[in-house]
Amino acid sequence: MTDSISQPLAVERIESLRPVLMGTRHMAVAGHYAAAHAAFAVLEAGGNAIDAGVAGGIALGVLQSDLVNVAGVAPIMIYRASTREVLTISGLGTWPRAITRDFFQKRCGGAIPHGVLRTVVPAAPDAWITALEQFGTMSFGECAAFAIRFASEGFPMYALMSGMIAMHVDDYRRWPSSAAIYLPQGRPPRPGERFVQRDLGRTLQYMADEEKAASGKGRAAGLQAARDAFYRGDIAQAIVAYHRKNDGLLRASDLASFHVAIEPPVRTRFGTLEVYTCSAWCQGPALLEILNILAGIDLHAMGHNSIDYVHALTETIKLAFADRERYFGDPRFVDVPVATLLSDDYAKSRRALLQPDRASPGLPPAGDIPGHDPRDAPSPTRDRAAAGAHDTSCVSVIDRDGNVFVATPSDPSYDTPVIPGTGLCPSSRGSQSFADPAHPSCAAPGKRPRLTPMAAIAFLPDGSPMPLASPGGDVQAQALLQVLLNITLFGMNPQQAVEAPRFASYSFPDSFEPHHYSPGVLYVENRVPPSVRDGLAARGHDVVDWPDFVWRAGAVCVQHADRARGIIAAGADPRRPCYAVGW
């Protein structure tokens, strides 16, 4: 017997493990389900997208402290619906004044070692507070309350974090202050065990208490007091004392004088879309260059994840990443030719280099731009690239007024010590600089490393926003590209788009020290048919199989606010513990 209920349901294009979440009021999606709930709770309490995004972002520094640090980085993008303005908050720290361009060549044999020497000024606390100060409505204490609870009372350990800690157990054991937190019984916490970070809870509570004590002078004074608690108060003193004792370079003046920058985004047009990212202190413009090159190719006719399609995207990624390697660095120190890189003429010249039937054997030459000297091609390394660095998370929020907040907080806890008594690992993002003083992203006093964490906001012709973000190191731009095309070219809903099989090139120097380079390597999830993987290999790609839904392929959080229908739809990638919450 059959009836309408027992009949198979029609599935649009591809099946998804989860339903696409839709709402009409507001929506949050984050790299951990509890962070998404924290952001949603702030929205329900009357906060705007910025308040909610900050709450979710700080919570990620507790819930995913293997990947994200409260004292790490936090690049932010904001769309203000009332003015239709997109802006960015850099959320990226600078090298201490004591560094020199040749420091790592002279002192460390050309390497940027694990530990305090790779520390840059922690930027995330100032980024969150700046966002609240300029665009939010709530206090730091109100937004940090969820993170304080998760740290002080604990939360259930989950499989991915447990596995990450186990992968780096020897790294954590190098520093007693780190082992005390991450190996609480002499071993990694097991899934389902309560994981507590009391020192981190006290650190955040101290910032909230300092804010409350100054709140009689107004909201701005309170936020400044929370900032000062970190950059001038007891927290700063603990960080500096540890650095002095352990031959680190960070000093009180580096912390006290630091402030993130509010900067305009860079953008391009792809078909009917306007796509925005942060500037060339991160890899964001590479995504835009990829889109510009692909704009002259009929990708839809190739078919989703066909041999031709994967080949075209992969070869285009190589071209853009060659330019990233040659030109990207802190624009305050480096003349990054962004306007040229994102011009139509430049895209046409790069597109002409694509070979439809043959993969480039390694990283192609960067484009020749007048006024910029050529650099030697990178040399392959003995060790293969890690195929998706396991740091970074993301949070995205759209509120009832149409404001958008998207951020990618980051920095792991295994490559640098916890400062005793604080629960903090000050940003080890110096790992994404280069020891070579001739490299555009070399270390220098006051300079920012070239950051992999990035976000993007795409706008449809009617102005409907679509924020996207993902973890994954060098995979981030590649994952966002595929999800964006899944939605806009192949009609997938956001959940289908993030679950679709994924691939990633590593035919370029890894952004992380020691910058492994694996010419021709292309990682492909097993759900891509064998015939496609074999066809790619026949064209010269060094195809390496990835398991289905592998965490190394990124974990995209995406939202689409349909202005015409008044519907917000969200996709949360099941490759990691991402979830969306809203109605």
PESUL-V297182 format. One record per backbone hydrogen bond with DSSP energy under -0.5 kcal/mol. NH is the residue of the N-H (numbers start at 0). CO is the residue of the C=O. If there is no record, write none. Layout:
nh:co
NH:CO
NH:CO
//
This chain:
nh:co
6:2
12:10
13:11
20:569
22:567
23:582
26:397
27:580
28:395
29:578
30:393
32:576
34:31
35:31
36:32
37:33
38:34
39:35
40:36
41:37
42:38
43:39
44:40
45:42
46:41
51:47
52:48
53:49
54:50
55:51
56:52
57:53
58:54
59:55
60:56
60:57
61:58
62:58
63:59
64:61
66:63
67:63
68:409
69:60
71:68
72:409
73:90
74:407
75:88
76:405
77:86
78:403
79:77
79:84
80:78
82:79
83:79
84:79
86:77
87:262
88:75
89:260
94:446
95:118
98:95
102:99
105:101
106:102
107:103
109:103
110:103
110:107
112:110
114:414
117:114
118:115
119:426
120:93
122:71
123:71
126:122
127:123
128:124
129:125
130:126
131:127
132:128
133:129
134:130
135:130
135:131
142:138
143:139
144:140
147:143
148:144
149:145
150:146
151:147
152:148
153:148
153:149
154:194
156:192
161:157
162:158
163:159
164:160
165:161
166:162
167:163
168:165
171:167
172:168
173:169
173:170
174:171
177:174
178:171
178:174
179:175
180:176
180:177
181:177
182:178
183:180
184:186
185:182
188:181
191:156
192:189
194:154
195:193
196:150
200:196
201:197
202:198
203:199
204:200
205:201
206:202
207:203
208:204
209:205
210:206
211:207
212:208
213:209
213:210
214:210
214:211
216:213
217:214
221:217
222:218
223:219
224:220
225:221
226:222
227:223
228:224
229:225
229:226
230:226
231:227
232:227
234:228
235:228
236:232
237:233
238:234
239:235
240:236
241:237
242:238
243:239
244:240
245:241
246:243
247:242
253:250
254:250
255:251
256:252
257:254
262:87
262:260
264:85
265:276
267:274
269:272
272:269
273:458
274:267
274:272
275:456
276:265
277:454
281:278
282:450
285:282
286:282
286:283
287:283
288:284
289:285
290:286
291:287
292:288
293:289
294:290
295:292
296:293
298:296
301:297
301:298
302:298
302:299
305:302
309:305
310:306
311:307
312:308
313:309
314:310
315:311
316:312
317:313
318:314
319:315
320:316
321:317
322:318
323:319
324:320
325:321
326:322
327:322
327:323
328:279
329:447
332:329
333:329
335:333
336:334
337:335
340:336
341:337
342:339
346:342
347:343
348:344
349:345
350:346
351:347
352:349
353:350
355:353
357:354
358:538
363:361
368:366
371:368
380:516
388:471
390:388
391:66
392:408
394:406
395:28
396:404
397:26
398:402
401:398
403:78
404:396
405:76
406:394
407:74
409:72
410:66
412:65
418:423
419:417
421:418
422:418
423:418
425:423
426:70
429:117
430:427
431:428
432:429
433:440
436:434
438:435
441:438
442:433
445:94
446:443
448:92
449:431
450:280
450:448
455:467
456:275
457:465
458:273
459:463
462:459
465:457
467:455
468:556
469:453
471:390
474:471
475:472
477:473
478:474
479:475
480:476
481:477
482:478
483:479
484:480
485:481
486:482
487:483
488:484
489:484
490:486
491:485
496:492
497:493
498:494
499:495
503:522
505:520
507:505
509:515
512:430
514:511
517:505
517:507
518:516
520:517
521:541
522:503
523:543
524:501
525:545
527:524
531:528
532:528
533:529
534:530
535:531
536:532
537:533
538:534
538:535
539:536
540:535
541:519
542:540
543:521
545:523
549:546
552:549
553:550
556:468
557:570
558:466
559:568
560:464
561:559
561:566
562:560
565:561
566:561
567:22
568:559
569:20
570:557
572:555
575:572
577:572
577:575
578:29
580:27
582:25
//
